Amino acid sequence: MKTVKGTLRQQENRAGLAMISPTLLVVLAVVVLPILWTVVLAFQRIRLINVRDTGLFERYTLQNFVTVFGSPGFWSSVGTTLVYAIGGTVLALLLGLAAALALRKPFRGRGFLRGAMLLPYVAPVVAVAFVWEVMLSPQYGIVNEWGARLFGWDRPIAFLTQRETTISLLGLDIPIPVALLTVIVFEGWRYFPFAFLFLLARLQAIPGELEEAAKVDGATPTQRFRHVVLPQLAGVIALLAMLRFVMNFTKFDDVYLLTGGGAGTDVASVRVYDFITARFDVGAASAQALALAAVLLVFLAVYLKFFAPKPEDKS
C-alpha cells in the first residue's frame, strides 16, 4: 500500500515539475542569467572591444568598484539620484491623490476626464519629452512667453540647461536647482496616472457608511479625509511610494531625453550609460549597476520590515 502511495506521489511531483518547467526556464533565461552575467562582468576588467572573448574563469578583481567609487562626481550623482527619486515620487503621489479625490464622485464627463488623466502615462516618452523641450525653450517656449507677460520675467529661463539660479525670499538668497527641479516636475507629471489608478480603485472600495457616520458626528471634510479616508489609503500609498521610488531611482530615458544628464541632472543610471558609450568600460558599468541594485535592496528591506502589510494585519 505504501509503495502505491509513494508511486502516486512521485508521479504527482513529476507532473508538477513538468507544468512549471516552461515558466522556470523563461525566468532563468530572462531574469537570472542576465543578473549573473552582470555580476561576472562587474568583477572583471572588461572593455567593450574584448567583451566577446570574456569567459567565466578570467581573473576577478575589485578594480571596477574602485574605479566607480573613486570617479569624480560619483557621490554627487548618488545625492542627485536620491533627490530626483524622492521628489518625483512625492510629486506623483500628491498629483495622483488630488486627481483621484477630484474624480471620485460621479458627475457629467467624469469618464472622459478619467481617460484623459492617463494620457501622460501612455504617451510615448520621446513625444512628451519633445513637447516639454519646445514648451520650455528659452527662445520660443510658451512658458517663458507667459512668464514674461504674466509675471514680468526680465529674461527667459533655460529650464533644461541652467544648473542653478538664486531667488531672494525674506532677505535670504536661496539657490534653486533649475534643471533638476524641471526633470522632477516632468517625472511627477508623467507618472501621476500610475498613482491615480491605484488610489482611485482604493477610494471606490471604501464603505460609504464610514464617511456618512463621521459626517453625522459633525466631522469637517478635512477631518473626514484625515481620520477616515487617509488611513484607508495608507497601505496603497506605502506600496506606491516603494514602487515609484524603485522606478525613479533607476530612471534613465526621461532624464537623458530632457537634459542628457547635464546641468546637475547626472543621475546614477546616466553614469552607467556613460561608462559604456563614452569610456567603453563594461566592467565599470556593471559595477555601477550592482551598486544601484544594492541601494535598492536596502530600501526594499526597509519597506518589507516596516511598511509592508503583515499577515496578522489581515486577520
Protein Blocks (a to p, Z undefined) as FASTA:
>chain_A
ZZmmmmmmmmmmmmmmmmmmmmmmmmmmmmmmmmmmmmmmmmpccdfklmmmpcfkbccd
fklmmmmmmpghklmmmmmmmmmmmmmmmmmmmmmmmmmmmmmpgcehklmmmmmmmmmm
mpcfklmmmmmmmmmpmklpcklmmmmmmnopabdcdfklcfbdcddeehiacdddfklm
mmmmmmmmmmmmmmmmmmmmmmmmpcfklmmmmmmnopafklmmmmmmmmmmmmmmmmmm
mmmmmmmmmpmklmmmmnnopghiacfklmmmmmmmmnopaklmmmmmmmmmmmmmmmmm
mmmmmmgccfklmZZ
